[in-house]
Protein backbone atom coordinates (compact mmCIF):
# COMPACT_ATOMS: atom_id res chain seq x y z
CA UNK A 1 0.00 0.00 0.00
CA UNK A 2 1.10 3.48 -0.76
CA UNK A 3 1.10 6.02 1.98
CA UNK A 4 -0.84 9.12 0.97
CA UNK A 5 -0.42 12.65 2.13
CA UNK A 6 -2.40 13.29 5.29
CA UNK A 7 -4.91 16.17 5.36
CA UNK A 8 -6.62 17.91 8.22
CA UNK A 9 -10.25 16.80 8.63
CA UNK A 10 -11.39 20.45 8.78
CA UNK A 11 -9.86 21.15 5.38
CA UNK A 12 -11.47 18.05 3.91
CA UNK A 13 -14.90 18.95 5.28
CA UNK A 14 -14.62 22.52 3.98
CA UNK A 15 -13.59 21.24 0.56
CA UNK A 16 -16.52 18.80 0.49
CA UNK A 17 -19.01 21.51 1.52
CA UNK A 18 -17.67 23.86 -1.15
CA UNK A 19 -17.84 21.20 -3.87
CA UNK A 20 -21.40 20.25 -2.93
CA UNK A 21 -22.58 23.87 -2.80
CA UNK A 22 -23.37 23.71 0.91
CA UNK A 23 -20.80 26.18 2.20
CA UNK A 24 -22.86 29.33 1.57
CA UNK A 25 -26.12 28.08 3.16
CA UNK A 26 -24.17 26.81 6.18
CA UNK A 27 -22.39 30.16 6.61
CA UNK A 28 -25.70 32.01 6.28
CA UNK A 29 -27.21 29.82 9.00
CA UNK A 30 -24.20 30.42 11.25
CA UNK A 31 -24.49 34.18 10.70
CA UNK A 32 -28.17 34.26 11.62
CA UNK A 33 -27.49 32.09 14.68
CA UNK A 34 -24.78 34.56 15.77
CA UNK A 35 -27.18 37.54 15.65
CA UNK A 36 -28.29 37.36 19.34
CA UNK A 37 -24.69 37.15 20.52
CA UNK A 38 -23.42 40.01 18.33
CA UNK A 39 -26.42 42.34 18.58
CA UNK A 40 -27.21 41.52 22.20
CA UNK A 41 -30.02 39.65 23.91
CA UNK A 42 -32.18 42.75 24.34
CA UNK A 43 -31.96 43.61 20.63
CA UNK A 44 -32.62 39.99 19.68
CA UNK A 45 -35.76 40.10 21.82
CA UNK A 46 -37.18 42.87 19.59
CA UNK A 47 -36.15 41.10 16.39
CA UNK A 48 -39.00 39.31 14.61
CA UNK A 49 -37.23 37.72 11.65
CA UNK A 50 -33.85 37.47 9.95
CA UNK A 51 -33.41 36.67 6.27
CA UNK A 52 -30.55 36.96 3.79
CA UNK A 53 -31.30 38.12 0.24
CA UNK A 54 -28.46 38.75 -2.22
CA UNK A 55 -25.88 39.02 0.58
CA UNK A 56 -28.00 41.57 2.47
CA UNK A 57 -29.20 40.67 5.96
CA UNK A 58 -32.80 41.83 6.39
CA UNK A 59 -33.77 42.33 10.03
CA UNK A 60 -37.43 42.90 10.97
CA UNK A 61 -37.77 44.92 14.18
CA UNK A 62 -40.69 45.86 16.43
CA UNK A 63 -39.26 49.19 17.57
CA UNK A 64 -38.62 52.28 15.44
CA UNK A 65 -36.23 53.72 18.03
CA UNK A 66 -34.20 50.52 18.02
CA UNK A 67 -34.20 50.56 14.22
CA UNK A 68 -32.65 54.05 14.24
CA UNK A 69 -29.99 53.02 16.76
CA UNK A 70 -29.06 49.87 14.84
CA UNK A 71 -28.89 51.83 11.61
CA UNK A 72 -26.05 53.85 13.14
CA UNK A 73 -24.24 50.63 14.18
CA UNK A 74 -24.86 48.88 10.86
CA UNK A 75 -21.25 48.68 9.62
CA UNK A 76 -19.98 47.57 13.05
CA UNK A 77 -22.62 44.81 13.27
CA UNK A 78 -21.90 43.66 9.73
CA UNK A 79 -18.16 43.43 10.44
CA UNK A 80 -18.70 41.51 13.71
CA UNK A 81 -21.14 39.06 12.13
CA UNK A 82 -18.80 38.29 9.23
CA UNK A 83 -15.89 37.84 11.65
CA UNK A 84 -17.98 35.50 13.80
CA UNK A 85 -18.65 33.27 10.78
CA UNK A 86 -15.10 33.56 9.48
CA UNK A 87 -16.19 34.49 5.97
CA UNK A 88 -17.75 37.44 4.16
CA UNK A 89 -21.39 36.37 4.03
CA UNK A 90 -23.15 39.76 3.94
CA UNK A 91 -22.27 43.13 2.47
CA UNK A 92 -25.10 45.15 4.02
CA UNK A 93 -27.80 45.06 6.68
CA UNK A 94 -31.29 46.40 6.08
CA UNK A 95 -33.55 47.14 9.05
CA UNK A 96 -37.28 47.00 8.33
Secondary structure, DSSP 8 states (H G I E B T S, - for coil): --------HHHHHHHHHHHHT-HHHHHHHHHHHHHHHHH-HHHHHTEEEEEEETTEEEEEES-HHHHHHHHHTHHHHHHHHHHHHTS---SEEEE-
